[in-house]
Amino acid sequence: MKNEMTAKEIAEVIAEVKSWIELFVIGLDLCPFAKVPFVKDRISYKVIPLLDHQSFLNNFQQELKLLTENEYATSVIILPTKSLGFRDYLDLYAQCGTLLSELEMDDEFQLASFHPDYQFADAAPDDQSNYTNRSPYPLVHILRVDEVEDAIEAFGDTSSIYKKNIELLNSLSTQELKKLTSK
């Protein structure tokens, strides 16, 4: 991936992620908390090419600072490459979590991970449950802890969400899942 992206390329990447959120995450009701910030346009989308881990972490830190200063409910950081391996992504994601703790911001924000090849540790690569965290690009989702707590309080028992999602995803064909999660 080249170092500089055009405004058009950035807009296309963001549009693809927004489409995935709308059609897959919200459309299948995988996350009952996603619809309100999406519809109210309270999600910040930041495209950050992975030049090296340190520059990515610097941009991640800037995004955290921006979230403390604005009204966005959440931020989705998009790594605009489909070639970043899942294990390499997990290393970078772990570094984001470490930085969040070092900055003492983990009481304010929490992270969620999404990747085109996402695989839960206890799942086979072709297990349909992996699709709950498969996205068109590697993503680091920054959520406000207080908004997550409010959503959980309003929803009630959230333990049923995961089970419902697995049942739903298992009812879909692999082709349907791939169509919903990638372009």
C-alpha positions as a printed Julia matrix, in Angstrom:
183×3 Matrix{Float64}:
   0.0     0.0    0.0
   1.35    3.39  -0.91
   1.93    5.91   1.85
  -0.6     8.5    0.71
  -4.23    7.82  -0.07
  -6.38   10.16  -2.1
  -9.54   11.64  -0.6
 -11.51    9.45  -3.0
  -9.72    6.27  -1.83
 -10.32    7.2    1.81
 -14.0     7.87   1.11
 -14.33    4.5   -0.67
 -12.79    2.62   2.27
 -15.06    4.4    4.75
 -18.1     3.74   2.55
 -17.27    0.03   2.44
 -17.0    -0.13   6.24
 -20.22    1.86   6.69
 -21.99   -0.49   4.3
 -20.74   -3.5    6.3
 -21.98   -1.94   9.55
 -25.36   -1.14   8.04
 -25.98   -4.4    6.16
 -24.21   -6.9    8.39
 -23.88   -5.59  11.95
 -27.14   -3.63  12.07
 -28.97   -5.53   9.32
 -28.53   -8.84  11.11
 -28.88   -7.16  14.54
 -25.56   -8.63  15.67
 -24.99   -5.69  17.99
 -28.17   -4.11  19.33
 -26.12   -1.07  20.42
 -24.8    -0.17  16.95
 -27.89    1.26  15.31
 -28.37    4.44  17.35
 -24.85    5.9   16.94
 -24.83    4.83  13.28
 -28.17    6.45  12.43
 -27.34    9.57  14.45
 -23.94    9.83  12.7
 -22.08    9.66  16.02
 -19.32    7.37  14.75
 -15.94    8.76  13.8
 -14.24    6.88  10.95
 -10.49    7.27  10.74
  -8.44    5.65   7.97
  -4.87    5.06   9.12
  -2.49    3.25   6.76
  -0.06    0.97   8.57
   3.33    2.42   7.73
   4.83    1.07  10.95
   3.48    0.22  14.39
   4.74    3.38  16.08
   3.16    5.77  13.58
  -0.1     3.81  13.84
   0.01    4.01  17.65
   0.68    7.76  17.45
  -2.43    8.15  15.27
  -4.39    5.87  17.63
  -3.4     8.11  20.54
  -4.49   11.2   18.58
  -7.86    9.57  17.92
  -8.29    8.89  21.64
  -7.54   12.56  22.35
 -10.07   13.66  19.72
 -12.72   11.41  21.25
 -12.21   13.09  24.64
 -12.83   16.46  22.97
 -15.91   15.72  20.84
 -19.36   14.2   20.96
 -18.76   11.05  18.92
 -20.08    7.94  20.66
 -17.39    5.76  19.19
 -14.54    5.64  16.7
 -13.7     3.06  14.07
 -10.07    3.07  13.02
  -9.67    1.42   9.63
  -6.41   -0.08   8.42
  -6.96    0.18   4.64
  -5.33   -3.09   3.68
  -6.65   -6.57   3.24
  -3.16   -8.06   3.36
  -2.38   -7.48   7.06
  -2.28  -10.99   8.53
  -4.53  -11.76  11.47
  -1.66  -12.56  13.88
   0.15   -9.33  12.95
  -3.11   -7.46  13.45
  -3.57   -9.05  16.89
  -0.07   -7.87  17.87
  -0.95   -4.32  16.83
  -4.33   -4.52  18.57
  -2.61   -5.68  21.78
  -0.26   -2.69  21.53
  -3.31   -0.41  21.27
  -4.7    -1.99  24.45
  -1.37   -1.53  26.23
  -1.2     2.12  25.15
  -4.77    2.69  26.35
  -3.73    1.37  29.79
  -0.46    3.33  29.84
  -2.41    6.52  29.09
  -4.75    5.6   31.97
  -7.71    5.91  29.63
  -9.03    2.37  30.04
 -11.7     3.61  32.48
 -12.98    5.87  29.7
 -12.54    3.7   26.59
 -12.5     0.05  25.63
 -11.53   -1.64  22.39
 -13.14   -4.17  20.09
 -11.34   -5.99  17.29
 -12.45   -6.88  13.77
 -10.47   -8.39  10.9
 -11.31  -10.05   7.55
  -9.79  -13.34   8.81
 -10.89  -13.09  12.42
 -10.7   -16.4   14.29
 -11.6   -17.03  17.9
  -8.92  -18.96  19.79
 -11.21  -21.93  20.37
 -12.77  -21.98  16.89
 -11.78  -23.6   13.63
 -10.93  -21.19  10.76
 -14.2   -22.05   8.96
 -16.38  -21.82  12.1
 -19.24  -19.46  11.29
 -19.02  -17.85  14.76
 -15.82  -16.12  13.57
 -17.97  -13.94  11.32
 -19.2   -11.95  14.32
 -15.81  -10.23  14.2
 -15.01  -10.43  10.49
 -15.0    -7.12   8.67
 -13.97   -5.84   5.24
 -10.73   -4.38   6.65
  -8.81   -4.7    9.91
 -10.54   -2.38  12.4
  -9.84   -1.12  15.89
 -13.13   -0.01  17.4
 -12.87    2.46  20.28
 -15.96    2.55  22.48
 -16.8     4.84  25.37
 -17.12    2.73  28.53
 -20.03    4.81  29.87
 -22.01    4.42  26.64
 -21.4     0.66  26.63
 -22.56    0.47  30.26
 -25.7     2.52  29.45
 -26.48    0.28  26.48
 -26.03   -2.87  28.55
 -28.25   -1.46  31.29
 -30.96   -0.64  28.75
 -30.67   -4.02  27.0
 -30.52   -6.25  30.06
 -28.83   -9.64  29.93
 -26.22   -9.35  27.2
 -25.02  -12.95  27.5
 -27.79  -14.0   25.12
 -26.46  -11.78  22.3
 -23.48  -14.02  21.56
 -25.61  -17.18  21.57
 -28.24  -15.6   19.32
 -25.54  -14.41  16.91
 -24.0   -17.87  16.63
 -27.4   -19.42  15.9
 -28.1   -16.77  13.26
 -24.7   -17.08  11.61
 -24.93  -20.87  11.57
 -28.26  -20.57   9.76
 -26.59  -18.66   6.89
 -24.52  -20.22   4.15
 -20.82  -19.44   3.85
 -21.57  -17.64   0.58
 -24.17  -15.43   2.29
 -21.72  -14.59   5.06
 -18.9   -13.75   2.68
 -21.21  -11.55   0.64
 -22.28   -9.65   3.76
 -18.77   -9.2    5.16
 -16.69   -8.37   2.12
 -16.92   -6.51  -1.11
